Amino acid sequence: QVQLVESGGGLVQAGGSLRLSCAANIRTLGSYSLGWFRQDSGKEREFVAAISAIGGRTLFADSVKGRFTISGDDAKNTIYLQMNNLKPEDTAVYYCASSPRRYTASGDSTEYTYWGQGTQVTVSS
């Protein structure tokens, strides 16, 4: 079973940056594709970014393109979400998740089988 733990959230002013981490209990990069999703209170969960296990393909939501990047450190079994030029609308709980579809960076949450507990990101205006 894959266990995922997010960290790095916090309070930041608009225009600032944060880097979220998602640490796994097993080797993930190369074995599982990984994605980031977010959910603000009263809203549906939405896709943010994903990276495929094979080939390192990436996919980003239109709302974060050019501002967010996703990367991984195989030695640490960790993926990162670098978030720059943050906006108040980026405020949400951010979750990472793993998918067994190794060749796909997917924005479909139903393809992800294991989820972390989430980390809160709050962007003040």
C-alpha positions in Angstrom: 0.0 0.0 0.0 1.3 3.5 -0.9 1.2 6.0 1.8 1.6 9.7 0.9 2.3 12.6 3.2 2.1 16.2 2.0 3.9 19.1 3.6 5.0 22.6 2.8 1.7 24.4 2.9 1.1 27.7 4.7 0.1 31.3 4.5 1.6 33.4 1.8 0.8 36.8 0.2 -0.3 37.0 -3.3 2.6 36.9 -5.7 4.6 34.7 -3.3 5.8 31.2 -3.7 5.5 27.9 -1.9 6.9 24.4 -2.5 4.8 21.5 -1.6 6.3 18.1 -1.0 4.7 14.7 -1.2 6.7 11.9 0.5 5.9 8.3 -0.2 6.7 5.3 1.9 7.9 3.3 -1.1 9.6 3.9 -4.3 7.1 5.8 -6.4 8.9 7.5 -9.2 9.0 5.0 -12.0 6.3 2.8 -10.4 3.4 5.2 -10.0 2.3 8.3 -11.7 1.7 11.1 -9.2 -0.7 14.0 -9.2 -1.7 17.0 -7.2 -5.3 18.1 -6.7 -6.8 20.8 -4.6 -10.1 21.5 -2.9 -11.3 24.7 -1.4 -14.2 24.7 1.1 -17.5 24.4 -0.6 -16.0 23.6 -3.9 -15.3 20.4 -5.8 -11.8 18.9 -5.9 -9.9 20.0 -9.0 -6.8 18.8 -10.8 -3.6 20.8 -10.5 -0.7 18.9 -12.0 0.6 15.4 -12.7 3.7 13.6 -13.7 3.9 10.2 -15.3 6.0 7.4 -13.9 7.5 6.5 -17.2 8.8 9.3 -19.4 8.2 12.1 -16.9 5.3 13.5 -18.9 3.6 16.4 -17.2 0.2 17.9 -17.3 -1.1 21.1 -15.7 -4.4 22.7 -15.2 -4.9 25.8 -17.4 -5.2 27.9 -14.2 -1.7 27.1 -13.1 0.2 26.8 -16.3 3.3 28.9 -16.3 3.2 29.3 -12.5 3.4 25.8 -11.1 6.0 23.1 -11.9 6.1 19.5 -10.8 9.2 17.4 -10.2 10.5 14.4 -8.3 13.4 13.2 -6.3 13.7 9.4 -6.8 16.2 9.0 -4.0 13.8 10.6 -1.5 10.6 9.1 -2.9 9.3 12.6 -3.0 7.6 14.8 -5.6 7.3 18.5 -5.4 4.9 21.1 -6.5 6.6 24.5 -6.9 4.0 27.2 -6.9 5.0 30.7 -8.0 3.1 33.9 -8.4 0.4 32.6 -6.1 -3.1 34.1 -6.3 -5.9 34.1 -3.7 -7.8 31.7 -5.9 -5.1 29.2 -5.3 -6.2 28.9 -1.7 -7.2 25.3 -1.0 -6.2 22.1 0.6 -3.7 20.4 -1.7 -3.5 16.6 -2.0 -1.1 14.3 -3.8 -2.2 11.0 -5.1 -0.7 8.0 -6.9 -1.9 6.2 -10.0 -0.9 2.8 -11.3 -1.1 4.1 -14.9 2.6 4.6 -15.3 2.6 6.1 -18.8 -0.1 8.7 -18.2 -0.1 12.1 -16.5 -3.8 12.3 -15.8 -6.1 14.9 -14.6 -8.8 12.4 -13.8 -9.0 11.9 -10.1 -10.8 8.5 -10.5 -7.5 7.1 -11.9 -5.7 7.7 -8.6 -5.9 5.0 -6.0 -4.0 6.4 -3.0 -4.3 9.8 -1.5 -2.5 11.8 1.1 -4.2 13.8 3.9 -3.6 17.2 2.4 -1.8 20.4 3.2 -3.5 23.8 3.5 -2.4 26.6 1.3 -3.8 30.1 2.0 -3.0 33.0 -0.3 -3.9 36.4 1.1 -4.6 39.4 -1.2 
